[in-house]
Amino acid sequence: MASTYTPLGVELQATGENAGTWGTKTNTNLQLIEQITGGFTTQAVSDSGDTTLSVSDGSTGATLAHRVIEFTGTISASRNVTIPLDVQTFYVLKNSTSGSQNVVFKYVSGSGDSITLAPGAVKMVYATANDGTNPDIDDTGFITASSTDTLTNKTLTSPKIGTSILDTNGNELALLTATSSAVNEFTIANAATGAGPTLSSTGGDSNIDINITPKGTGDVVLAGDTVKVGDSGAAATLSSNGAGALTITTGGTEDLVLSTNSGTNSGTITITDGANNNITLQPNGTGDVVAAADTLVVGDSNADATITTNGTGNLALSTNNGTDSGVITIVDAANGNITITPNGSGNIVLDGLTFPNADGSADTFLKTNGSGTLSFAAVSGGTDWQAVKTGNYTASAGEGVFANTTSGAWTLTLPASPSIGDEVSFVDYAGTFDSNNLTIGRNGSKIAGATADLTVSTERAANTLVFTDSTQGWLLKNK
């Protein structure tokens, strides 16, 4: 009967075989056993493809028949190193390849477990040969001082860490700086349900600060919507609404104090916003903003000083909370004017009378529409004819418009909020209404009972519209 061989190449001599060579073969087997139990070898891995390790029956030197295998070579991608399906042993493997790539140690085929060695990693693994088709290679969990490993549920008692902690990509995650004869440190404590973990300043000294220092012009960012200041009894908070607004809250009825130099008057308290933006003081509910000083100075020495209201709120100047015991005085420099100027197209309203926001023509006077709106009107009867208009124009009551449409059609807009009897006249200045129409814009009121603008397309047309009421609106005096 012929000799047979183990999966790692040890010759199993049959009875009566190998006469005269039995000693040599036995010595080779012993050398193989020594190689398998403690031998070291290197194996080059390349980009040309997988590296297949095969058995050498009855002879030494096969890579897979060594206990320790160091993988060498330069690779640009992860590469596989395979062993036959029937190999059953354990290995110490090291990835010493260049190129920062993984080496995967696996059986030559099947879907069993494999072992991945990161660059520089050292692992102790065992090939189980536990299945004829899909055997597994498992990690023993062996850890070396230089290997990169993941520790799961391991306890490190008083570990000493060097100058840094790296992330999974090998980049610096935290730097550690030792201080000679240090007595103070951080204590990190976890917490039960409903409570947050704690970062404390502890050590041999009493009343120790925690210092957080950003780099350069960087900021200290507290990402929580609410930051509590003080211990549990203080109840002071800095709160964000999540959209950039910050609220400072004091506990109970306590005051909020902004002071300089620990409360002395040697500094200035400044509240700033972005360039040219407003700063708003807004009390809660119907509360007031009270400036307790006898004199309130608004604006710097060279600025225009303004006190305004926001939205639709009123601005009230009152004495003694609205009684008549005082006098409101508006004072300017000697012989200087006092000017009241509304914003934009707004009007000045005094005691319910709305003044026009533009001056009238010479010799005109102020008249009322009976509802508190004042406007300028001509002293004598007749139409207030305007200079020739060549583009869109909004007429005032009592005006006549010479409309020139030579360059193109345009719109003559009637006055808004007209009163009964208001009139607007128009004339085809150049006799071009038939080619370039004039549109009479109704401006919210009806024209001849219709909710539509009027188009004038008759050459040399001229007419006057007079306002009646909301039912018929503007009517043509001439047909």
C-alpha positions in Angstrom: 0.0 0.0 0.0 1.4 3.5 -1.0 2.0 6.3 1.5 -0.6 9.0 2.0 -0.3 12.7 3.1 -1.9 15.0 5.6 -3.4 18.3 4.3 -0.2 20.1 5.4 2.1 17.5 3.5 3.2 15.2 6.3 3.8 11.7 4.8 1.9 8.8 6.4 4.0 5.8 5.6 2.2 2.5 4.9 3.3 -0.7 6.6 6.2 -2.2 4.7 6.7 0.8 2.5 9.9 2.9 1.9 12.4 0.2 2.8 15.8 1.8 3.0 14.4 5.4 3.0 12.2 5.2 6.0 14.7 7.2 8.1 15.0 10.0 5.5 11.3 10.3 5.2 10.9 10.3 9.0 13.4 13.1 9.3 11.5 15.1 6.6 8.3 14.6 8.5 9.9 15.7 11.7 11.2 18.8 10.0 7.7 19.5 8.5 6.2 19.1 12.0 8.7 21.6 13.4 8.0 24.0 10.5 4.2 23.6 11.1 4.4 24.2 14.9 6.8 27.1 14.9 8.1 28.0 11.4 8.3 31.5 10.0 8.1 32.5 6.4 7.2 35.5 4.2 4.8 35.5 1.2 4.8 38.1 -1.5 1.4 39.5 -2.5 1.0 41.4 -5.7 -1.6 43.2 -7.9 -1.6 40.4 -10.5 -4.4 38.5 -8.6 -5.0 36.2 -5.7 -2.1 34.4 -4.1 -2.9 30.6 -3.8 -1.0 28.7 -1.1 -0.7 25.0 -1.9 0.7 21.9 -0.1 4.0 20.2 -0.8 3.5 16.5 0.0 6.4 15.0 1.7 8.7 18.0 1.6 9.4 21.2 3.5 9.1 24.8 2.4 5.4 25.2 1.6 4.1 28.6 2.8 0.9 27.1 4.2 2.9 24.6 6.3 4.4 27.4 8.5 3.0 28.7 11.7 3.9 32.4 11.2 3.4 34.0 7.7 4.3 37.6 7.0 2.7 39.0 3.8 5.0 41.4 1.8 4.9 43.2 -1.5 3.2 46.3 -2.8 -0.5 46.3 -3.7 -2.9 49.0 -4.8 -6.1 47.2 -3.8 -7.3 44.6 -1.3 -5.9 41.1 -2.3 -6.8 37.5 -1.3 -4.5 34.8 -0.1 -6.1 31.3 -0.2 -5.5 27.9 1.3 -7.0 24.4 0.3 -10.4 23.4 1.7 -9.0 20.6 3.9 -6.3 22.6 5.8 -6.9 22.5 9.5 -4.5 24.5 11.7 -3.8 27.9 13.2 -1.6 30.7 12.0 0.0 33.9 13.1 -0.4 36.3 10.2 1.0 39.8 9.6 0.2 42.3 6.8 3.5 44.0 6.0 2.5 45.0 2.5 3.0 48.5 1.1 0.2 50.6 -0.4 -2.1 50.8 2.7 -4.4 48.0 1.5 -6.0 45.0 3.2 -5.0 41.3 2.8 -7.8 38.8 3.0 -6.9 35.3 4.2 -9.5 32.7 3.2 -10.2 29.2 1.9 -9.8 28.8 -1.9 -13.6 28.5 -2.4 -16.9 28.5 -0.6 -18.8 31.1 1.4 -17.2 30.4 4.8 -15.8 33.1 7.0 -12.5 34.8 6.1 -10.0 37.1 7.9 -9.2 40.6 6.8 -5.8 42.0 7.9 -5.5 45.8 7.8 -2.1 47.3 6.9 0.3 46.5 9.8 -2.2 44.2 11.5 -1.1 41.0 13.3 -3.7 38.3 13.9 -3.8 34.8 15.3 -6.4 32.8 13.3 -7.4 29.2 12.9 -8.5 27.3 9.8 -11.3 25.0 10.9 -11.9 22.8 7.9 -15.3 22.5 9.5 -17.2 22.0 6.2 -16.2 20.2 3.0 -17.6 23.0 0.9 -17.8 26.2 3.0 -15.2 26.0 5.8 -14.5 28.9 8.1 -11.4 30.8 9.1 -11.9 32.4 12.5 -10.1 35.1 14.5 -8.8 34.0 17.9 -9.0 37.6 19.2 -5.2 37.6 19.7 -4.0 41.3 20.1 -0.5 42.6 19.7 1.0 45.9 20.9 1.3 47.1 17.3 -1.9 45.7 15.8 -5.0 47.7 15.0 -7.9 45.9 16.7 -11.4 46.5 17.8 -12.0 45.8 21.5 -15.5 44.7 22.4 -16.6 44.6 26.1 -13.0 44.9 27.3 -12.1 46.6 30.6 -9.0 48.8 30.7 -8.0 49.6 34.2 -6.0 52.9 34.5 -4.7 52.8 30.9 -1.9 55.1 29.9 -2.4 56.8 26.5 0.3 58.7 24.7 -0.2 62.1 23.1 -3.2 61.4 20.9 -6.2 59.2 20.2 -6.8 58.4 16.5 -10.1 57.7 14.7 -10.8 54.6 12.6 -9.1 56.3 9.6 -5.9 56.9 11.6 -6.5 60.7 11.8 -6.1 62.6 15.1 -9.3 62.6 17.1 -8.0 64.0 20.4 -4.6 65.3 21.5 -3.4 64.8 25.1 -1.0 67.1 26.8 0.7 66.1 30.1 1.4 68.7 32.8 4.2 68.3 35.2 2.9 67.4 38.7 -0.7 67.7 37.6 -3.3 67.5 40.4 -6.6 68.5 38.6 -8.4 66.6 35.9 -11.6 65.9 34.1 -14.1 63.3 35.4 -16.7 62.0 33.0 -19.7 60.3 34.4 -22.6 58.6 32.6 -26.2 58.9 33.8 -29.4 56.9 34.3 -32.6 57.4 32.4 -33.8 61.0 32.3 -30.5 62.6 33.2 -27.5 63.7 31.2 -23.9 62.6 31.5 -21.5 64.9 33.4 -18.2 66.4 32.6 -16.6 67.7 35.8 -13.5 69.5 36.9 -12.0 67.5 39.8 -8.7 67.0 41.5 -6.7 68.1 44.5 -7.6 71.8 44.4 -10.9 73.4 45.4 -13.1 75.6 43.1 -11.5 74.6 39.8 -12.6 76.1 36.5 -13.1 74.2 33.2 -11.3 76.0 30.4 -12.5 75.7 26.8 -10.2 77.6 24.4 -10.9 77.7 20.7 -8.1 78.0 18.1 -7.3 81.5 16.8 -10.5 83.4 16.1 -12.7 80.4 16.4 -15.7 80.3 18.6 -17.0 78.2 21.5 -20.3 76.7 20.1 -23.0 75.4 22.4 -25.3 73.5 20.1 -28.2 72.9 22.5 -31.3 75.1 22.1 -31.2 75.8 25.9 -28.0 76.3 27.9 -28.5 76.4 31.7 -26.3 78.7 33.7 -25.7 78.0 37.4 -26.7 75.0 39.5 -30.1 73.5 39.7 -31.3 76.2 42.1 -30.2 79.1 39.9 -32.6 78.4 37.1 -30.9 80.8 34.8 -30.9 79.8 31.1 -29.7 80.9 27.7 -32.3 79.6 25.2 -32.3 79.5 21.4 -35.5 79.1 19.3 -33.6 76.9 16.8 -33.7 79.7 14.3 -31.1 82.1 15.7 -33.1 84.0 18.4 -31.4 83.9 21.9 -33.4 84.4 25.1 -31.7 85.1 28.5 -33.8 84.0 31.4 -33.2 84.6 35.2 -34.6 82.4 37.9 -37.9 83.5 39.6 -38.1 87.3 40.1 -34.4 87.8 40.0 -32.9 90.7 38.0 -30.8 90.4 34.8 -27.7 92.5 35.3 -25.3 93.6 32.6 -22.3 95.2 34.3 -18.8 96.3 33.4 -15.7 95.8 35.6 -17.7 93.8 38.2 -20.4 96.5 38.5 -18.3 99.7 38.5 -19.0 102.5 36.0 -15.7 102.3 34.3 -16.9 100.7 31.1 -19.7 100.9 28.5 -22.3 98.2 27.9 -22.8 97.7 24.2 -25.5 95.6 22.4 -24.6 95.2 18.8 -26.3 93.6 15.8 -25.2 93.1 12.2 -24.2 96.1 10.1 -27.0 98.7 9.9 -29.5 96.3 11.6 -31.9 97.2 14.4 -31.9 96.2 18.1 -35.4 95.6 19.5 -36.4 95.8 23.2 -39.6 93.9 23.5 -41.4 93.3 26.9 -43.6 90.3 27.6 -47.3 90.7 26.9 -48.6 94.2 27.7 -45.5 95.1 29.8 -43.6 98.3 29.0 -39.9 99.2 28.4 -39.1 101.7 31.2 -36.1 104.0 30.9 -35.9 105.2 34.6 -33.4 108.0 33.9 -34.7 111.6 33.9 -33.0 112.1 30.5 -33.0 109.6 27.6 -30.5 110.4 24.9 -31.1 108.9 21.5 -28.4 108.9 18.8 -24.8 109.9 19.0 -23.5 113.5 18.8 -23.7 113.6 15.0 -26.7 111.3 14.3 -30.4 112.0 13.6 -32.3 110.6 16.6 -35.4 108.6 16.0 -38.1 107.0 18.1 -40.4 104.8 16.0 -43.1 102.1 16.4 -43.2 98.9 14.5 -46.1 97.5 12.4 -49.5 99.2 13.1 -48.7 100.3 16.7 -49.1 103.9 17.8 -46.5 106.2 19.1 -47.8 108.2 22.1 -46.2 111.1 23.8 -47.9 111.6 27.2 -47.1 113.2 30.6 -48.0 111.6 33.9 -49.3 108.4 32.3 -51.7 110.3 30.0 -53.2 113.0 32.4 -53.2 116.7 31.5 -50.8 117.7 34.3 -47.9 118.3 32.0 -47.0 119.9 28.6 -45.5 118.1 25.7 -42.8 120.4 24.2 -41.0 119.9 20.8 -38.0 122.2 20.8 -35.5 123.0 18.1 -32.6 125.4 18.0 -33.4 129.1 18.2 -35.5 130.2 15.2 -35.3 126.7 13.7 -38.1 124.9 11.9 -39.8 121.8 13.3 -40.4 119.3 10.5 -42.9 116.4 10.6 -42.1 114.1 7.7 -44.0 110.7 7.1 -42.2 107.7 5.6 -42.3 107.3 1.9 -45.8 108.0 0.5 -47.4 108.1 4.0 -49.5 111.1 5.1 -49.5 113.4 8.1 -52.7 112.9 10.2 -53.6 115.5 12.8 -56.7 114.9 14.9 -58.3 112.8 12.2 -57.4 115.1 9.3 -55.2 113.5 6.6 -53.0 116.0 4.9 -51.8 115.4 1.3 -48.2 114.3 1.0 -47.3 116.7 -1.8 -47.6 120.4 -2.2 -50.4 121.8 -4.4 -50.1 124.3 -7.3 -49.9 128.1 -6.8 -53.1 129.7 -5.6 -54.7 126.3 -4.7 -56.3 125.6 -1.3 -57.0 122.7 1.0 -60.4 121.1 0.8 -61.9 118.1 2.6 -63.9 115.2 1.2 -66.1 115.2 4.3 -64.3 112.1 5.7 -61.2 113.7 7.0 -59.1 113.6 3.8 -57.6 116.9 2.7 -56.5 117.7 -0.8 -55.4 120.8 -2.8 -58.0 122.3 -5.2 -58.0 125.4 -7.4 -59.4 128.5 -5.9 -61.6 129.2 -8.9 -63.6 127.0 -11.1 -62.3 125.4 -14.3 -59.9 122.6 -15.1 -56.3 122.5 -13.9 -54.6 121.6 -17.2 -51.3 119.8 -17.0 -48.3 119.9 -19.3 -48.5 117.4 -22.2 -48.1 113.8 -21.0 -46.4 111.1 -23.1 -46.5 108.1 -20.8 -48.4 106.5 -17.9 -49.8 109.2 -15.6 -52.1 109.2 -12.5 -54.4 112.3 -12.5 -55.7 114.2 -9.5 -59.2 115.4 -9.2 -59.8 118.6 -11.2 -56.9 118.0 -13.7 -57.0 118.1 -17.4 -54.5 116.0 -19.4 -53.2 116.6 -22.9 -52.5 113.0 -23.8 -49.8 112.4 -26.5 -49.7 108.8 -27.7 -47.5 109.4 -30.7 -44.7 107.1 -29.3 -47.1 104.4 -28.1 -50.2 103.5 -26.2 -50.2 104.3 -22.5 -52.5 104.5 -19.4 -54.1 107.6 -17.8 -55.0 106.4 -14.3 -58.0 108.0 -12.4 -57.6 109.2 -8.8 -58.0 106.6 -6.0 -60.8 107.1 -3.4 -62.6 109.9 -5.4 -65.4 112.0 -4.1 -68.7 112.9 -5.8 -68.1 115.7 -8.3 -64.4 115.0 -8.9 -63.5 115.5 -12.5 -60.7 114.4 -14.9 -60.5 115.6 -18.5 -58.4 114.4 -21.4 -57.7 115.5 -25.0 -56.0 113.6 -27.9 -53.1 116.0 -28.2 -51.6 114.7 -31.5 -54.6 113.0 -33.0 -53.1 109.5 -32.6 -55.6 107.7 -30.3 -56.8 105.7 -33.4 -53.3 104.2 -33.9 -52.0 104.2 -30.3 -55.0 103.9 -27.9 -55.3 105.7 -24.6 -56.4 103.5 -21.7 -58.3 105.1 -18.8 -57.4 103.1 -15.7 -60.3 103.0 -13.3 -58.0 102.6 -10.2 -60.5 100.6 -8.2 -63.7 102.5 -9.1 -66.2 101.6 -11.8 -66.4 103.4 -15.1 -70.0 103.8 -16.4 -71.1 101.1 -14.0 -68.5 98.6 -15.3 -65.5 97.1 -13.5 -63.2 97.5 -16.5 -60.8 100.1 -17.8 -61.9 102.4 -20.7 -60.1 102.3 -24.0 -60.2 105.5 -26.2 -59.4 104.8 -29.8 -61.1 107.7 -31.6 -58.8 110.3 -33.3 -59.0 113.7 -31.6 -61.2 112.4 -28.9 -61.7 114.6 -25.9 -64.0 114.1 -22.8 -64.4 114.7 -19.1 -65.2 112.0 -16.5 -67.1 113.0 -13.4 -67.4 110.7 -10.3 -70.8 109.9 -9.0 -70.8 107.0 -6.5 -69.7 103.4 -6.0 -72.5 102.1 -8.2 -71.8 103.9 -11.4 -68.4 105.3 -10.6 -67.0 107.6 -13.3 -69.4 108.9 -16.0 -68.5 110.6 -19.3 -70.0 114.2 -19.4 -70.0 114.2 -23.3 -70.9 111.3 -25.6 
